[in-house]
């Protein structure tokens, strides 16, 4: 499963994980729930935990 981070003033990054938990690289998806959506798109985050 993948989750898209779409902040209002930045570029979208797709992480490993799902909305309501933490991403593979350790970012919490609960802080700004409107910035996160579940997706089936390929992961674009290059940090350890998401890409590996």
C-alpha positions as a printed Julia matrix, in Angstrom:
52×3 Matrix{Float64}:
  0.0    0.0    0.0
  1.18   3.53  -0.68
  0.15   6.91   0.68
  0.49  10.26  -1.1
  1.65  13.34   0.85
  0.27  16.45  -0.83
  1.09  19.53   1.25
 -0.58  22.72  -0.02
  2.74  24.47  -0.72
  4.96  21.58  -1.85
  5.31  18.7   -4.25
  3.52  15.39  -3.81
  5.61  12.48  -2.55
  4.36   8.9   -2.43
  5.49   6.89   0.6
  5.14   3.25   1.61
  2.38   2.89   4.21
 -1.23   3.91   4.63
 -3.23   6.85   5.94
 -3.7    6.87   9.72
 -0.34   5.25  10.6
  3.33   5.99   9.89
  5.08   5.79   6.54
  7.92   3.37   5.88
 10.43   6.16   6.57
  8.74   7.09   9.88
  6.54  10.12   9.07
  3.21  10.21  10.91
  0.19  10.56   8.62
 -2.14  11.68  11.42
 -0.89  15.27  11.93
 -2.58  16.83   8.88
 -4.97  14.14   7.6
 -6.14  16.27   4.68
 -2.57  16.2    3.27
 -2.55  12.38   2.98
 -4.42  10.0    0.65
 -4.08   6.27   0.03
 -2.98   5.46  -3.52
 -1.8    2.64  -5.77
  0.81   4.83  -7.48
  4.52   3.86  -7.44
  6.51   4.99  -4.4
  8.63   8.1   -5.05
 10.19   8.58  -1.58
 13.88   7.64  -1.63
 14.36   7.42   2.17
 15.19   4.16   3.96
 12.03   2.27   4.82
 10.03   3.48   1.83
 12.3    2.51  -1.09
 13.92  -0.54   0.58
